[in-house]
Amino acid sequence: MSNNIFSGLENLGFDDVSSVNLYKKEEEDKTPQLEEKSGDDKIKSLLYDRQVTCPVCESSFKARSVKTSAYRIEKQDSDFFIKYALINPYFYDVWVCSSCGYSAMKNDFSKIRNYQCEAIKEKITSRWAGKTYPEVYDINIAIERYKLSLLSYYVIEAKASKKAMNCLKLAWMYRILGDEANELTFIKQALEGFNDAFFNEDFPLYGMDKFTSMYLIGELNRRVGNDDEALNWFSKVVATPGASSKIKDKCRDQRDLIKELQSKNSTDNIEDVSEEDNKKNKKGFFSRFFK
C-alpha cells in the first residue's frame, strides 16, 4: 500500500507531493463501473450541467450535478456514509476548474479568499496539465477528483474540518471498492483533522454540531482500533444533558458494540488458555504415570 495520499494525480502534473503532512502548514486497475455501459443513458438522465464561474481564474465551466429527484438512499453506515441506489451523488461532489485546476467540494468551491487564489495560481495552475472528464463518472474518477480537491485544500491551508471531510469521503470511496487498506489510511487522516477542528474551530464543523462531531470522532477512533478513546468520546456524549436523544442512542449502540467485542475476545482468550492448560496437565499426568 502506498503512503502517498495523493497517489493517482501524477499524470495531472503533481508528481512530487508524495510525502506531505496534511495538517501541518507548509513547509492498471480492474475498476467496478457505476453502471454497465448499456445503463449510461439512464444515468445521464439523472444528471444536469450547472454553469459555474471559477473564483480563481474567473473562467466559466460546466459542473456535472445530480438531480435532487434522483437521490435514493438504501442505508447509512455508522460513520454517516450513505449507500445510494440508481446513482451515487458522492461521485459528483467535487468541482474541478478545467482551466486553472482549482478543485473543491461543491459547498466550498466559492469560499476562497484572494491570498488563497494566489496560492492556487502559484502551486496548482502553474503545473496543471488539464483533463476532460466523461459525462458519467465512475469510482476511479471520483477518487481522482477528491484527491485534487484535497490537494487544493492543502495548498490554500484550508480549515482542518474541510480537509478531514474530504479525507472521510475518500475513505468511503475506497470502502465502495473494498480496499480496506486505503480506507483505513484516509479514516486516520480524517480522524486527525476532526480532532484538530474540534479543539480549534467554531461549531458547526462542516455542518455538524458539537455532539455529532464528538460522536463521529468516537466512531472513527473505533474504526481504527482505538477502543478506549472511542469509549471516552461516546461516554462524554451520553453523559451530557444538552445532547439529543438520537445522537446519544448512536453513542450507546457503538459503545455496546465495543464492549460486546471486548467481552467476546476476553472469553476466547480464557478458553484458549484453559485448553492449553488442559493439554499440559494431560501431558504431565502421562509423564508421571509412565515414569
C-alpha positions as CSV (number, residue, x, y, z in Angstrom):
1,M,0.0,0.0,0.0
2,S,1.3,3.4,-0.9
3,N,1.7,6.0,1.9
4,N,1.1,8.8,-0.7
5,I,-2.4,10.0,-0.1
6,F,-2.2,12.0,-3.4
7,S,-1.3,8.9,-5.5
8,G,-3.0,8.9,-8.8
9,L,-2.5,12.7,-9.5
10,E,0.9,12.3,-11.1
11,N,-0.4,12.4,-14.7
12,L,-2.1,15.7,-13.9
13,G,1.2,17.4,-13.1
14,F,1.5,16.7,-9.4
15,D,4.3,14.1,-9.2
16,D,6.2,15.4,-6.1
17,V,3.5,15.6,-3.4
18,S,4.3,12.1,-2.1
19,S,5.3,13.0,1.5
20,V,3.2,15.8,2.9
21,N,1.8,16.2,6.3
22,L,-1.8,17.2,5.6
23,Y,-2.4,19.1,8.8
24,K,1.0,20.8,9.1
25,K,1.2,24.2,7.4
26,E,3.6,24.4,4.5
27,E,6.9,23.5,4.9
28,E,-3.8,-0.7,-14.4
29,D,-6.8,-1.5,-12.1
30,K,-9.9,-3.5,-12.7
31,T,-12.4,-0.8,-11.8
32,P,-16.0,-1.5,-10.9
33,Q,-18.2,0.8,-13.0
34,L,-21.2,2.8,-11.7
35,E,-23.4,1.1,-14.3
36,E,-23.0,-1.2,-17.2
37,K,-22.4,0.7,-20.5
38,S,-25.9,0.0,-21.5
39,G,-27.1,1.9,-18.5
40,D,-25.2,5.1,-19.3
41,D,-28.2,6.7,-20.9
42,K,-30.2,6.1,-17.7
43,I,-27.5,7.7,-15.6
44,K,-27.2,10.7,-17.9
45,S,-30.9,11.3,-17.5
46,L,-30.3,11.8,-13.8
47,L,-27.6,14.4,-14.3
48,Y,-27.6,18.0,-15.5
49,D,-24.9,20.6,-16.2
50,R,-24.6,23.5,-13.9
51,Q,-22.8,26.6,-15.1
52,V,-20.1,27.6,-12.6
53,T,-17.6,30.6,-12.6
54,C,-14.2,29.7,-11.1
55,P,-13.3,32.2,-8.3
56,V,-9.6,31.8,-9.0
57,C,-9.4,32.4,-12.8
58,E,-12.9,33.6,-13.4
59,S,-13.4,31.2,-16.3
60,S,-16.8,29.5,-16.8
61,F,-17.2,25.8,-16.9
62,K,-20.0,23.2,-16.6
63,A,-20.2,21.1,-13.4
64,R,-22.0,17.8,-13.7
65,S,-24.6,17.6,-10.9
66,V,-27.2,15.1,-9.8
67,K,-30.8,15.9,-9.9
68,T,-32.4,16.1,-6.4
69,S,-35.1,13.7,-7.6
70,A,-32.5,11.0,-8.3
71,Y,-31.4,10.6,-4.7
72,R,-32.4,7.1,-3.4
73,I,-31.0,6.2,0.0
74,E,-30.6,2.5,0.7
75,K,-28.8,2.6,4.0
76,Q,-26.4,4.6,6.2
77,D,-23.2,3.4,7.9
78,S,-22.3,4.3,11.4
79,D,-19.8,7.0,10.2
80,F,-22.6,8.7,8.1
81,F,-21.6,7.1,4.8
82,I,-24.8,6.8,2.7
83,K,-25.3,4.0,0.2
84,Y,-27.4,5.2,-2.7
85,A,-29.4,3.4,-5.4
86,L,-29.6,4.4,-9.0
87,I,-26.7,6.9,-8.9
88,N,-24.0,7.9,-6.4
89,P,-24.1,11.7,-5.7
90,Y,-20.6,11.4,-4.0
91,F,-19.1,10.9,-7.4
92,Y,-20.2,14.4,-8.4
93,D,-19.4,16.2,-5.1
94,V,-16.1,17.8,-6.3
95,W,-16.0,20.6,-8.9
96,V,-12.8,20.9,-10.9
97,C,-12.0,24.0,-13.0
98,S,-10.6,22.7,-16.2
99,S,-8.8,26.0,-16.9
100,C,-6.7,26.5,-13.7
101,G,-7.0,23.2,-11.8
102,Y,-8.7,24.7,-8.7
103,S,-10.8,22.0,-7.1
104,A,-13.0,21.8,-4.1
105,M,-16.1,20.1,-2.8
106,K,-19.1,22.0,-4.2
107,N,-20.1,23.5,-0.9
108,D,-16.6,25.1,-0.6
109,F,-15.9,26.0,-4.2
110,S,-16.7,29.7,-4.0
111,K,-15.4,30.1,-0.4
112,I,-11.9,31.1,-1.2
113,R,-10.0,34.3,-0.3
114,N,-7.7,36.4,-2.5
115,Y,-4.5,35.2,-0.9
116,Q,-5.7,31.6,-1.3
117,C,-6.4,32.2,-5.0
118,E,-2.8,33.4,-5.4
119,A,-1.6,30.2,-3.8
120,I,-3.7,28.1,-6.3
121,K,-2.2,30.0,-9.2
122,E,1.3,29.6,-8.0
123,K,1.2,26.0,-6.9
124,I,-1.7,24.4,-8.9
125,T,-2.3,26.3,-12.1
126,S,1.4,26.7,-13.0
127,R,1.6,22.9,-13.2
128,W,-2.0,21.9,-14.2
129,A,-1.9,19.5,-17.1
130,G,-5.7,19.6,-17.5
131,K,-8.2,16.9,-18.2
132,T,-11.5,16.4,-19.9
133,Y,-13.9,14.1,-18.0
134,P,-16.6,11.9,-19.5
135,E,-20.3,12.7,-18.9
136,V,-20.7,9.8,-16.4
137,Y,-18.2,9.4,-13.6
138,D,-17.1,6.1,-12.1
139,I,-15.4,5.4,-8.8
140,N,-11.9,6.0,-10.0
141,I,-12.8,9.4,-11.4
142,A,-14.4,10.2,-8.1
143,I,-11.3,9.3,-6.2
144,E,-9.1,11.3,-8.5
145,R,-11.3,14.4,-8.1
146,Y,-11.4,14.1,-4.3
147,K,-7.6,13.9,-4.3
148,L,-7.5,17.0,-6.5
149,S,-9.8,18.7,-4.0
150,L,-7.7,17.6,-1.1
151,L,-4.6,18.9,-2.8
152,S,-6.2,22.4,-3.3
153,Y,-7.3,22.4,0.4
154,Y,-3.7,21.6,1.4
155,V,-2.2,24.4,-0.9
156,I,-4.6,27.1,0.5
157,E,-4.2,25.8,4.1
158,A,-8.0,25.3,4.4
159,K,-9.5,24.5,7.8
160,A,-8.8,21.1,9.2
161,S,-12.5,20.3,9.1
162,K,-12.6,20.7,5.3
163,K,-9.6,18.5,4.8
164,A,-11.0,16.0,7.3
165,M,-14.3,15.7,5.5
166,N,-12.6,15.4,2.2
167,C,-10.5,12.5,3.6
168,L,-13.6,10.8,5.1
169,K,-15.3,10.9,1.7
170,L,-12.1,9.4,0.1
171,A,-12.3,6.6,2.8
172,W,-15.9,6.0,1.7
173,M,-14.9,5.7,-1.9
174,Y,-12.3,3.1,-1.0
175,R,-15.0,1.3,1.0
176,I,-17.1,1.0,-2.1
177,L,-14.1,-0.6,-3.8
178,G,-13.5,-2.9,-0.9
179,D,-9.9,-1.5,-0.5
180,E,-9.6,-1.8,3.3
181,A,-6.0,-0.6,3.5
182,N,-6.6,2.7,1.7
183,E,-9.9,3.2,3.5
184,L,-8.1,2.9,6.9
185,T,-5.4,5.3,5.7
186,F,-8.0,8.0,4.9
187,I,-10.0,7.3,8.1
188,K,-6.9,8.0,10.1
189,Q,-6.3,11.3,8.2
190,A,-10.0,12.3,8.7
191,L,-9.7,11.5,12.4
192,E,-6.6,13.6,12.8
193,G,-8.4,16.5,11.1
194,F,-11.6,16.3,13.1
195,N,-9.6,16.1,16.3
196,D,-7.8,19.3,15.3
197,A,-11.0,21.0,14.3
198,F,-12.9,20.1,17.4
199,F,-10.5,22.0,19.6
200,N,-9.6,24.8,17.3
201,E,-12.6,25.7,15.2
202,D,-16.0,27.1,15.8
203,F,-19.1,24.9,15.5
204,P,-20.7,23.7,13.4
205,L,-17.9,21.6,11.9
206,Y,-18.8,21.1,8.3
207,G,-22.5,21.1,9.2
208,M,-22.1,19.0,12.4
209,D,-22.9,20.4,15.9
210,K,-20.7,19.7,18.8
211,F,-22.3,16.4,19.9
212,T,-22.5,15.0,16.4
213,S,-18.8,15.8,15.9
214,M,-18.0,14.1,19.2
215,Y,-19.9,11.0,18.1
216,L,-18.1,10.9,14.7
217,I,-14.6,11.3,16.4
218,G,-15.6,8.4,18.7
219,E,-16.7,6.3,15.7
220,L,-13.6,7.0,13.7
221,N,-11.5,6.0,16.7
222,R,-13.5,2.8,16.9
223,R,-12.9,2.0,13.3
224,V,-9.1,2.4,13.6
225,G,-9.0,0.3,16.7
226,N,-8.7,3.0,19.4
227,D,-11.4,1.4,21.5
228,D,-10.6,3.2,24.8
229,E,-10.5,6.6,23.1
230,A,-13.8,5.8,21.3
231,L,-15.5,4.8,24.6
232,N,-14.3,8.0,26.1
233,W,-15.9,10.1,23.4
234,F,-19.1,8.1,23.4
235,S,-19.5,8.3,27.1
236,K,-19.0,12.1,27.1
237,V,-21.9,12.5,24.7
238,V,-24.2,10.1,26.7
239,A,-23.4,12.0,30.0
240,T,-24.0,15.5,28.5
241,P,-27.6,16.9,29.2
242,G,-27.6,19.0,26.0
243,A,-27.0,16.2,23.5
244,S,-30.1,14.9,21.6
245,S,-31.6,11.6,22.4
246,K,-30.9,10.4,18.8
247,I,-27.1,11.1,19.0
248,K,-27.0,9.6,22.5
249,D,-28.6,6.4,21.2
250,K,-26.0,6.2,18.5
251,C,-23.2,6.5,21.1
252,R,-24.8,3.8,23.3
253,D,-25.1,1.5,20.3
254,Q,-21.4,1.9,19.4
255,R,-20.3,1.8,23.0
256,D,-22.2,-1.5,23.5
257,L,-20.7,-2.9,20.3
258,I,-17.2,-2.2,21.6
259,K,-17.9,-3.8,25.0
260,E,-19.5,-6.8,23.4
261,L,-16.5,-7.4,21.2
262,Q,-14.1,-6.9,24.1
263,S,-16.1,-9.4,26.2
264,K,-16.1,-11.9,23.4
265,N,-12.3,-11.5,22.8
266,S,-11.7,-11.9,26.6
267,T,-13.8,-15.1,26.7
268,D,-12.0,-16.5,23.7
269,N,-8.6,-15.8,25.3
270,I,-9.7,-17.5,28.5
271,E,-10.9,-20.6,26.5
272,D,-7.6,-20.7,24.6
273,V,-5.6,-20.5,27.9
274,S,-7.7,-23.2,29.5
275,E,-7.3,-25.5,26.5
276,E,-3.6,-25.1,26.7
277,D,-3.5,-25.8,30.4
278,N,-5.6,-29.0,29.9
279,K,-3.0,-30.2,27.4
280,K,-0.2,-29.5,29.8
281,N,-2.0,-31.3,32.6
282,K,-2.7,-34.3,30.5
283,K,0.9,-34.4,29.4
284,G,2.0,-34.1,33.0
285,F,-0.3,-37.0,34.0
286,F,1.0,-39.4,31.4
287,S,4.6,-38.4,32.1
288,R,4.1,-39.2,35.8
289,F,2.2,-42.4,35.0
290,F,5.0,-43.9,32.8
291,K,7.8,-42.6,35.0
